[in-house]
Structures are given as C-alpha cells and as structure tokens.
Amino acid sequence: MGTLVTHHSGWQGYALANPEKAPLPIVDPDNAPISTAVGVTGMPGQTAYFGLFRVGKPQPGETVVVSAASGAVGATVGQLAKAHGCRVIGVAGGREKCAWCVDEAGFDACVDYRDPTFPAQLAAACPDGVDVYFENVGGAVLEAVAPLLKPTSRIPVCGYISAYNSPSDAVLEAPDAWLKRTVNAELETRFFLVHEWAGEFGEATKALGAMIREGTLKYRETVVEGLEKAPEAFLMLFTGANAGKLLVKVSDRENP
C-alpha cells in the first residue's frame, strides 16, 4: 500500500490524478483513523473549524446554536464551541440524535425540531438570546432562531438543506438574505466556502486530529458498503437516516 491521499474524483473505484493540477492532500494514519480524512478531520471538520472561528467568531461565555447538530459538520461545530468556553445548543431531528449531542458530544442542550413545541423549547434553552447561529438547515429552524438573535449576532451560513429538494427556485431565498430582509439589515451573516482557507487546511487537520486522540472530539460514521449503493446512500442525507458522517466504502485498504 502506497501513500494515502484524498481527492475529489467522484464515485469510482479508481482514478488518475495529476498533483500539479489538483492538490492531493496526504492522509496521516497516525493523526486519526483514515475514514476521518473525508469526515471530521477532512472537509466537513474544516468547514466547522473555519466557519465557526473565522465567520462566527465566538467568544467564551457566548451562546452558540447549531442546526443539524448531530451531523458531521454540526457536531464538530458544537464541540469546538464548547471547548472554546461557549454555551452550546444543538438542533437535531429525533430524541436519539439530541441525546447523543448532549450525552456524548457534551452540548449544554439539544432541541428536537420535529417536536410541535420546538420554537418554545429553543427559546427556553437560550434565555439570553443567541450570539452565534451556525446555519445548516434554513426553513422552519431558521424562523425559530431568528427572534432570538441579537443585533451583534454572527451567522455563518454553511447550507440550507431544507430547500435543496424544492421543485422551484422562484420561492427560495438564501438564509443570509432572508435574515437581512426580515430581521436586521446590519446582521453579520454570510455564506462561506471552506476553500477560502485552503492554505490552512493542514493546521485544522492536525488540530482536529489532536482533539480526537485526546478524547475531546467525538464523532459518528454511517458506512454503506459498496460503490453500487452510493445513490441510495446519497438519498439518506435528505431523510436524516444516517448518524454523523455518511460514507460509502468502496474497497478495503489492504485489498483495493
């Protein structure tokens, strides 16, 4: 087995890549389990790391709310914020996911967005308002968070999966635009792409790996076996059927 690398080459068992045209980041098995290179120490973890600290800019003692809190990005955001001294409230779908966020990931609370009383429960969990809202969902979750935002709140917008299957883009409005229009035009909110900090990925990977080795960063993976299962695995993202990072295992490391 040669050097392990990551590459955006699509769903396939083999690929040719030119490192002069596209980077091939090396995966260090001593930093963390290799599966995390496409999860908590890879792009999802880096999205959490840079989105939280560079866009959200949390301060110790502040309240941070994160949607899709049990997912690969959200769970990392919450644990990073908690390690930074913040009060962390998650939003997830179902009791089991909410319980994991609190019992395993160390969130201060996690609210089930499927509960009919969700907006009231979220407000009760954030008695002093919300300083940072890490947005992954949009829709009804965003509408419940909006009244709790402060004029000084920061809202990193990572995505809004509630709208991804919309049959028409005519009724869609990005979360940052909606917030500026309906809540406060001066709110500090924007979409971000993790590749804005591509030159610092190595730093984030090492920091996240160190937290895993120390036991201060917990993660979950849902592994689907076989490349032929990739389409059905992809659809799991829209139903919440997966726990944590969703992976498709194409081959064994020892028998590629």
Secondary structure, 3 states (H helix, E strand, C coil): CCCCECCCCCCCCCCCCCCCCCCCCECCCCCCCHHHHHCCCCHHHHHHHHHHHHHHCCCCCCEEEEECCCCHHHHHHHHHHHHCCCEEEEEECCHHHHHHHHHCCCCCEEEECCCCCHHHHHHHHCCCCEEEEEECCCHHHHHHHHHHEEEEEEEEECCCHHHCCCCCCCCCCCHHHHHHHHCCCCCEEEECCHHHHHHHHHHHHHHHHHHHHHCCCCCCEEEEECHHHHHHHHHHCCCCCCCCEEEEECCCCCCC
